[in-house]
Amino acid sequence: MGTKVTTTDDAIPYSQFACIGAGFSAIGLGAQLQRWYGITDIRFFDRYSDLGGTWLVNRYPGCACDVPSALYSFSFEQNANWTRVLATADEIWAYQRAVADKYDLVRRMTFNASVERCEWIEATSRWRLHVRDTATNTVFLHECQFLLPATGYFSAPRDLDVPGASTFQGSVVHSARWPAGGVDLTGKRVVLFGNGCTGAQIVPAILHETKHLTQIVRSKHWIMPPVDSQITAPVRFLLNYVPGAAALQRFVIYCVVENGFRAFGMTKRAARFRKGVKDISETYMRTAAPAKYHDMLIPDFEIGCKRRIYDSTLPGYLPSLHADNMTLTDEAVAEIVPGGVRMASGDVVEADVIILANGFKTNNYLGGVEVIGRNGETLQQHWDAMGGPAAYNCTALSGFPNLFMLTGPNTATGHTSVLLAAENTINYALRIIKPVLEGKARTATVDHAAEEGYVRCVQGALRQTVWFTGCQSWYLKRDVSADGRTTRVWNGTSYPYSQQAFWYQSLFPVWRDWTFGGERTTSTIVKRSSGVSRLLAGLLVGALGLLLLSGWINPRSALAVTIASSSSALRNWVQEHVSRAIQVVYSAGLKLKVN
């Protein structure tokens, strides 16, 4: 391993901002830095050869989003030219590239660059990155004032955890490592591991090519009827040329999709809501899938415990199971042999190609990058002490100054677009660092007590949701003892409140939770108002949140800026009485929780 040696600190390249990753969150950061502050001094590092992140590497047959395209885009860069309700991977990547080109971000991106280590240098108040050039296998250094990792949830594909995998004489391909030139499956015997969202997209896309396709089922999923369809040219014309049409479309879709959040609470109303959704799903599954597979497919756990799957259209996944060259099995796998897969019964399923749709290593934030904060504390040590991956407002960590994780712990949702959370964390970070950008301080660090309190609140709220009702889900991290007992279950993935609540918390930072340049911030102590006034204020801001999140009001518009930049007294009043009010949204609507 070679290292590019620099003789003095002055020789180390520097940018004011550095971002690990070049996917959606990174592109959003680069765009918002310019839109908010006119800042272009940022360097992106990505281990792949191009931008896109998840949507660069996931190019398997049938790959598409499971969130409506109008919502799977930035509120400040809406696209009226989507051709499908659920956009394909190619179309999503083209959108990413278009936004990156608009803000001239590509020339600030360093590709084939794997960040291995980030360390805080107290003397200079900078982060120092150790970056490996994967083309030359050399390591170079880079420094920045602000570090914003944007590695996402799905950066490390899961390997095939079956004995004998190395003995297989055919081809093995992971859905996230699909070759650019494709895989020839014509007349081939194919075994597919996995039946989650990816597996359900792959089956109908490749079945017609294969001689025979065997899908190995390891778990069950609730599958909903198809919602995808083509967006016709006349509709795209209206979205492009009728003022407000695209914004109205996004607003309506946001409201409809966000309504799904009602399913996650453990209340009677939420249970009734889940039953209605479950009935729709089960009816569709029993109608569309062969009866012989019903017991393999239909779950016995609560709907919402795992992310639901929307079936694809023409042909769908469940209808494809009727094909003569299709076999579904939930028999345990014993080993991989040179000619195929040996099942627990001893039977061998012959295969020329094995496709892995078995997901990613989750709860593996930053993709293995070593991060060292103040006093030599590593990020892993910090999380071990906390109980698991977590962050204040899903982005900040005490003892790690000027660092903000984008789509970090607890930003995933089970119902809506992760880009809403990405925008929230980006905008929150840019609000927090404003005093530093103005030269009033050198660092911004969240206080340890505030972080601990936030994490306790989030984990407590999560335990009152459907995600903790017993299913095996990638949302959860289970610690198991040597004798096989589960010692801890930690959800470092899901956000337990609505995206409206997250937007609000990100719009109004609790400044007393932050230390700038070593000096505690202070806030004006105001007289407590009545619960009614707090409720009304929360509802008013919540309503505005709907408009902002949906893109109906631009977050940098005069109205939004006026609210966010109002007088000190008003901001302090809001922080004191409403800042922690809108946190828990259950099936009944808004349930206020005031700390």
Protein Blocks (a to p, Z undefined) as FASTA:
>chain_A
ZZdddfbfklpccdfbdcedjdfklmmmmmmmmmmnopabdcdddfbfbehijmmmmmce
hiacfbdfklnccfklccfkbfbfbdcfklmmmmmmmmmmmnommmmpcehiacfbdcdd
fklopacdddddfklopacddddfbdcddebjblcccddfbehklmpmbdcddfklccfk
bpafehiacddedjbfklmmmmmmmmmmpmbdcdddfbdcdddddfbdcddfklmmmmmm
mghklmmmmmmmmmmmmmmmmmmpccfklmmmmmmmmmmmmmmmmmmpcfklmmmmmccb
dehjaccddddehiafklmmmpmkbccdfbdcfbdcfklccdfkopacddfbdcdfebja
ehiehklpacddehhiafklmmmmnopacdeehlacghiahiacehiehiacfkbcfklm
mmmmmmmmmmmmmmmmnopafbdcddfklmmmmmmmmmmmmmmcfklnopacfkbccddd
fkopafbdcdfkbccbdfklmmmmmmmccfklpceehiacdddddddddfklmmmmmmmm
mmmmmmmmnomacfkbmklmmmmmmcfklmmmmmmmmmmmmmbccfkopadddZZ
